[in-house]
């Protein structure tokens, strides 16, 4: 963990303005230590209003250029202020923070993303050795406009195997991404490949979606890592504002999402507990 100043390379709106999505590229030392699944805490202005930093997941890291790529959606005053930061300015960040995803060195990896929860999964696509690991992404979103704004074109060019689900059916399957997950796990190809190629899964998105993903993976016997989305105040585990409940060795424990997570074993998270 470092408290450092990073140079802004890019901070621009992407896709349809109505989606409120921005891509922020920072250059500095954080990229050298970052791992898929981690996040940074960004100070959004020079005053103490708002007081708290904003957590943003790492979507990509380029160690050679020392660059981190982050995506965020404007939701309130803090993220609105973040849009005003210009290229060549310096911003204060705390990070990289939290743990990260454990990436397989072989076998198959199934990624399940919901909405902007796909951005942390992008970092996995970049980091995993795709010559040794078969990767497939299942991504659910609001509609085609959102998917295109959030990076669908780049996904098409990447050569990654993927399937989409939208609520209105404007692109991909009409329905929930969890429907795609069930179909994928029940497919003849999946049953044919297993257990020859060990299947692992990783997911990030709304809590309700990940709860369903965890139940489906548990039923299918597929190990799952989940990246939890919680409001974070301090980012270092001091304020206890982002705790969740997990079950370790049969014992319920309270864990700090910012420090012990944000990535947890999907089997251990107690989804119905109040965080």
Secondary structure as UniProt FT lines:
FT   STRAND          2..13
FT   HELIX           17..19
FT   STRAND          21..27
FT   HELIX           30..33
FT   TURN            36..37
FT   STRAND          39..42
FT   STRAND          54..62
FT   TURN            63..66
FT   STRAND          67..73
FT   HELIX           77..82
FT   TURN            83..84
FT   TURN            87..88
FT   STRAND          90..97
FT   STRAND          107..114
FT   HELIX           115..117
FT   HELIX           118..127
FT   TURN            130..132
FT   STRAND          133..141
FT   HELIX           144..149
FT   TURN            150..151
FT   HELIX           152..158
FT   STRAND          161..166
FT   TURN            167..168
FT   STRAND          173..174
FT   HELIX           177..186
FT   HELIX           188..193
FT   TURN            194..196
FT   STRAND          199..204
FT   HELIX           207..220
FT   STRAND          223..227
FT   TURN            241..242
FT   STRAND          243..248
FT   TURN            249..250
FT   STRAND          251..256
FT   TURN            257..260
FT   STRAND          263..265
FT   TURN            266..268
FT   TURN            271..272
//
